[in-house]
Amino acid sequence: MSHIRHVLPFRSSHGSSTKRASLARNSYRKRARFPWFFLVLLLMPSAMTLAAPVPTAKDIITLLALTQDQVAKLDRGEIVPLKIGEATEKELAMGLAIYLPSPPAKLVAYFKSGTLASIDPDTIARGDVQPESDAGAFKRFDFKFKQSDEAKGLLNAAASDRFNLSTDEIQSFALLKKKLAAADNTVLVAGVTQHYREILLQRWQTYRKDGLSGIAPYARPGPEASPAKELRTVTISSNLLARYYPDLYQAWQNYPVTLPTGAEEQFYWLNRKVEDRPTAILGHLVLQTSNAGSVILARHFFVGHSYNSSQLIVGCLPYRNGSLVFYAHRTSTDQVAGMGSSLKHSIGREQMKEQMVKNLERLRSASRSF
């Protein structure tokens, strides 16, 4: 996770700031490609109905403090940025809204068709995790033979930002290293893969049992990185959720308390290419829907490397003769903290926005065909 610092030599007197920024943009681009299929999954509603009324598009426009000019841009079909503050030095936050001429019912039908479900080219594999799941739920997550360097890196893991592991997890890999001392690469990769699956299972089980309090911190040379603290902070920062969905807001913040009537949840895992490395991600999704629209919450509560955690809120509401879709994404990463934080945040937001705009443009293009 030190990749940004390597391409932003802030202490160096060689090269222009423009060149450094350009290098950083190119470097960050690989990390900031947020999965489009994930947005599709988030917007996929259920047949459940809400017991309480949902906010109108006008409510959302008022809450987001959109100007008349921004509303006019929405009406013209332009993508409008939303004001979302960042709560910590490690956080990158971005929000966008778009008006689509298709009503929510048609968007719902299209998303339920699953047409866009595999559009993200960086997703290697994914799967669902059920309440009764064991390590077999992660059997499609593996390190390939050509990724033996990644497996060996885990066996030699230390308190650093190369891998997101707790102190106990690092020690468990050290013990596994002794057992695999005489193993060839094939046996070594298989052994590391199985052990990592067991870590994923344990991480999921403790989160499902204890929520944010069950998320073990990541070991670092200095203070530990705490995904639990990061996710709690971004949840508290959600004014929209707190105002219009107070029961869902409380449940999301205090999970695993009982979810509100009409809410559904899903757990899943991803193996996604990030910085050209396989990356395990554990996700939790909660959604509430009605005939009028939907609100979807999702968090990555464990990520193998490169960033610590992330959370999204996506909504689809009736507006004019179509739908207002709003899309907010918050990601926490050590890579934008420290020296040069302002520039790294600027670059990170730019790349995050670029990918989010692409996602919404794909949605717009697809919506024209139904």
HUNOR-V381525 format. One record per pair of residues at least 12 apart in sequence whose C-alpha atoms are under 8 Angstrom apart, sorted by sequence separation. I is the first residue (numbers start at 1). J is the second residue. D is the distance in Angstrom with one decimal. If there is no record, write none. Layout:
# HUNOR-V381525
I:J:D  I:J:D
This chain:
# HUNOR-V381525
8:20:5.8  82:94:7.2  83:95:6.8  158:170:6.3  203:215:7.0  215:227:7.0  216:228:7.9  247:259:7.9  248:260:6.1  269:281:5.5  270:282:6.6  285:297:5.7  286:298:6.3  299:311:4.2  314:326:5.7  315:327:6.7  336:348:7.7  7:20:7.1  8:21:7.4  81:94:7.8  82:95:4.8  127:140:7.8  157:170:5.9  203:216:7.8  215:228:5.8  247:260:6.2  269:282:4.6  270:283:7.9  285:298:4.3  298:311:5.6  299:312:6.4  314:327:4.6  81:95:5.8  82:96:5.3  126:140:7.6  214:228:7.9  235:249:7.7  268:282:6.1  269:283:6.0  284:298:5.6  285:299:6.7  297:311:7.4  298:312:5.2  313:327:6.1  314:328:6.4  8:23:7.7  81:96:4.5  82:97:7.0  125:140:6.8  126:141:7.8  213:228:6.4  267:282:7.6  268:283:5.3  283:298:7.0  284:299:5.5  297:312:5.8  298:313:6.7  312:327:7.4  313:328:5.3  7:23:6.3  8:24:6.4  66:82:7.8  80:96:5.6  81:97:6.5  125:141:6.9  154:170:8.0  157:173:7.4  176:192:7.9  212:228:4.9  267:283:5.7  268:284:6.6  283:299:5.6  284:300:6.6  296:312:7.9  297:313:4.8  312:328:5.6  313:329:6.7  7:24:5.9  79:96:6.6  80:97:5.2  156:173:7.4  157:174:7.7  212:229:7.8  235:252:7.7  236:253:7.5  267:284:4.7  283:300:4.5  284:301:7.5  296:313:5.7  297:314:6.8  312:329:4.6  64:82:6.8  79:97:5.8  80:98:6.4  155:173:5.0  156:174:6.7  235:253:6.3  266:284:5.9  267:285:6.3  282:300:5.7  283:301:6.1  295:313:7.1  296:314:5.2  311:329:6.0  312:330:6.4  64:83:7.1  79:98:4.9  154:173:6.7  155:174:5.8  212:231:7.6  265:284:7.2  266:285:5.1  281:300:6.5  282:301:6.0  283:302:7.3  295:314:5.8  296:315:6.3  310:329:7.4  311:330:5.3  4:24:6.6  7:27:7.5  78:98:6.4  79:99:7.7  212:232:7.4  265:285:5.4  266:286:6.5  281:301:7.7  282:302:5.1  295:315:4.5  310:330:5.6  311:331:6.5  77:98:6.5  78:99:7.4  155:176:7.0  156:177:7.7  232:253:6.4  265:286:4.3  281:302:5.6  282:303:6.6  294:315:5.6  295:316:6.8  310:331:4.2  77:99:5.5  155:177:5.4  264:286:5.5  265:287:6.5  280:302:7.8  281:303:4.5  293:315:7.4  294:316:5.4  309:331:6.0  310:332:6.1  4:27:7.1  74:97:7.7  77:100:6.7  263:286:6.7  264:287:5.5  280:303:5.8  281:304:6.4  293:316:5.2  294:317:6.8  308:331:7.7  309:332:5.5  3:27:7.8  4:28:7.3  74:98:6.0  75:99:6.5  263:287:5.5  264:288:6.7  279:303:6.9  280:304:5.0  293:317:4.6  307:331:7.4  308:332:5.6  309:333:7.3  74:99:5.5  263:288:4.6  279:304:5.2  292:317:6.3  293:318:6.7  307:332:6.2  308:333:5.3  262:288:6.0  263:289:7.6  279:305:6.6  292:318:6.3  307:333:4.3  308:334:7.4  262:289:7.4  306:333:7.0  307:334:6.9  307:335:7.6  306:335:7.7  169:199:7.5  275:306:7.8  274:306:7.4  152:188:7.9  148:185:6.6  151:188:7.6  152:189:7.9  155:192:7.6  151:189:5.8  154:192:7.7  145:185:7.3  148:188:7.9  145:186:6.4  148:189:5.9  151:192:6.0  151:193:7.6  212:254:7.7  211:254:7.1  212:255:7.2  145:189:6.5  211:255:5.0  144:189:7.2  210:255:7.4  211:256:5.5  143:189:6.5  210:256:6.4  143:190:7.6  209:256:6.7  142:190:8.0  208:256:6.6  143:193:5.9  166:216:6.2  142:193:5.4  166:217:5.7  167:218:7.4  141:193:7.7  142:194:7.9  165:217:7.5  166:218:4.7  167:219:5.6  165:218:5.0  166:219:5.1  164:218:5.3  165:219:6.1  164:219:7.2  141:197:7.3  139:197:7.4  138:197:5.9  159:218:8.0  160:219:6.5  161:220:6.4  159:219:4.8  160:220:4.6  158:219:7.9  159:220:4.4  160:221:5.7  135:197:6.0  138:200:7.8  159:221:5.4  45:108:6.4  135:198:5.7  138:201:7.8  44:108:6.4  43:108:7.7  135:200:7.9  135:201:5.7  44:111:5.3  45:112:7.4  134:201:6.7  43:111:7.0  44:112:5.8  231:299:7.8  41:111:7.7  231:301:7.8  40:111:6.4  228:301:7.6  227:301:6.6  227:302:7.6  40:116:6.7  41:117:7.0  40:117:6.5  234:311:7.6  204:282:7.2  231:309:7.1  37:116:6.2  38:117:7.8  230:309:7.3  231:310:7.2  37:117:4.9  231:311:7.1  37:118:5.8  227:308:5.9  37:119:5.7  200:282:7.6  226:308:7.9  227:309:5.7  36:119:6.6  37:120:5.6  225:308:7.5  36:120:5.5  35:120:5.4  215:301:7.4  35:122:7.5  215:302:8.0  35:123:7.6  234:330:7.3  203:302:7.6  230:332:6.9  150:277:7.8  141:270:7.9  141:271:6.3  138:269:7.7  143:278:7.5  129:266:7.8  130:267:7.1  128:266:7.6  129:267:5.3  128:267:5.9  129:268:5.3  141:280:7.8  164:303:6.8  165:304:7.7  128:268:4.2  129:269:7.2  164:304:5.3  127:268:5.6  128:269:6.4  163:304:6.1  164:305:5.3  126:268:7.2  127:269:5.5  163:305:5.0  126:269:5.5  127:270:6.7  162:305:6.4  163:306:7.8  126:270:4.4  161:305:7.4  162:306:7.6  164:308:7.4  125:270:5.9  126:271:6.1  161:306:7.7  87:233:7.2  124:270:7.7  125:271:5.1  87:234:7.1  123:270:7.1  124:271:5.4  125:272:7.1  123:271:6.2  124:272:5.4  123:272:4.4  124:273:6.9  87:237:7.6  122:272:5.6  123:273:6.3  122:273:5.1  122:274:7.6  2:161:6.9  1:161:5.1  2:162:7.6  1:162:5.5  1:163:8.0  63:240:7.2  60:240:7.7  105:291:7.4  104:292:7.1  55:244:6.3  104:293:6.2  54:244:7.1  51:261:6.9  50:261:7.1  51:262:7.1  50:262:5.4  104:316:6.7  49:262:5.7  50:263:8.0  104:317:6.5  48:262:5.5  104:318:6.2  48:263:7.6  103:318:6.4  103:319:8.0  103:321:6.6  104:322:6.8  102:321:7.3  103:322:4.0  104:323:5.6  99:319:7.5  101:321:6.0  102:322:4.5  103:323:5.2  101:322:4.1  102:323:6.2  100:322:5.6  101:323:6.4  99:322:7.1  100:323:5.3  99:323:5.7  100:324:6.5  99:324:4.6  100:325:7.7  98:324:5.8  99:325:6.4  97:324:7.0  98:325:5.4  97:325:5.6  98:326:6.6  97:326:4.2  96:326:5.8  97:327:6.2  95:326:7.3  96:327:5.3  95:327:5.6  96:328:6.4  95:328:4.1  94:328:5.8  95:329:6.3  93:328:7.5  94:329:5.5  54:290:7.9  93:329:5.8  94:330:6.6  93:330:4.4  50:288:6.8  54:292:7.4  92:330:5.6  93:331:6.5  49:288:7.5  50:289:6.2  54:293:7.7  91:330:6.7  92:331:5.2  48:288:7.4  49:289:5.7  50:290:5.5  91:331:5.6  92:332:6.2  48:289:6.1  49:290:4.4  91:332:4.3  92:333:7.8  45:287:7.3  46:288:7.9  47:289:7.3  48:290:6.5  49:291:7.0  90:332:5.2  91:333:6.4  31:274:5.7  42:285:7.5  45:288:7.6  46:289:6.5  47:290:7.6  90:333:5.2  30:274:6.7  31:275:5.9  45:289:6.0  90:334:5.6  30:275:5.7  42:287:7.9  90:335:7.4  91:336:7.7  90:336:5.7  89:336:7.3  90:337:5.2  89:337:5.5  45:294:6.6  43:294:7.6  43:295:7.9  89:341:7.5  43:296:6.8  92:345:6.6  42:296:5.9  42:297:7.4  94:349:6.7  42:298:7.4  92:348:6.8  93:349:6.9  92:349:6.3  110:367:8.0  94:352:7.1  94:353:6.6  57:317:6.0  96:356:7.8  107:367:7.2  110:370:7.5  56:317:6.8  57:318:6.5  96:357:7.8  56:318:7.2  57:319:5.8  98:360:7.5  56:319:8.0  100:364:6.7  106:370:7.3  102:367:6.7  57:324:6.6  100:367:7.7  43:314:6.8  42:314:6.8  43:315:7.3  43:316:7.4  31:306:7.5  39:314:8.0  79:357:7.4  1:305:6.9  1:306:4.8  1:307:7.5  32:348:7.3  33:351:7.9  34:352:7.6  28:347:7.5  32:351:5.9  33:352:7.2  24:344:7.9  28:348:6.8  32:352:5.5  39:359:7.7  34:355:6.6  21:343:7.9  25:347:6.0  29:351:6.0  33:355:5.8  34:356:7.4  24:347:7.3  25:348:7.9  28:351:7.1  32:355:7.2  36:359:5.7  21:347:7.6  25:351:7.3  10:339:7.5  5:335:7.4  10:340:6.8  4:335:6.1  3:335:7.5  4:336:7.8  1:334:7.3  2:335:6.4  1:335:6.1  4:344:7.9
